[in-house]
């Protein structure tokens, strides 16, 4: 499976329009000799979840996605090893802290997509104790999928699943309890809410175990809305961190294509003129989500400020997921199993 295109060290020595790249762009794969469990399992999860989207629209494509998801998961599980060990050049950029969470994430989506009870057994009886980190709530990120897995499996504990054993149900309760701890940690009026939070209300994640107080689905939805509103401009900076949305958003996004005029004839090195320019980007990267504010809720709109001004796909993915869920007019949770 090809997992990396380009060399991160070489890429960071250039600043040029992606359409005009003339240099070598090596492609790197993970395989049985150089495994990459995280990237293979993550791709399996993506394909399995996508198969649900297309299930009633294009069944043949949905089945193809599910087939490849199952193949990739089998490969990821049979040849366990970290992709950042097999591909050491990524360690300074996206170094993995472990692949167990991706295996659970993939198996969970595969269960939802296939109803195959072997995947449910995988995340409970076979690997729950070892991989799931029950009682240790963590937030969702590109490197840690535990939170997403816990929420998905909490749904099974709520709605039930045909053919589920009593042991599997007990394990699902552990996923649910840890998921509830995350919710209580994030909700601002919870008895165990994190104190690491901006004045504007956006949490900073230092996690504690939550006990006691419960919230309705509407409470959780209201909190989700408040977070979306913050990202879209209801914050002390009065700035939307979604580029192109609202009257005020970052003008100097750390982005090759946005910063260089479309008619500029640049090469690897002379494109740095545009990186260092004080003028706003000539192109708007509509829909990009930047890194955002510091803990003190300031944002420095500088193209060289990569920590705050660089948009990433994992930022955009989370915001798309949040906004997609809020399109629904109801806080009622439906089962898709």
Beta strands, then each sheet from edge to edge (+ up, - down):
strand 1: 2-5
strand 2: 27-29
sheet 1: 1+ 2-
end
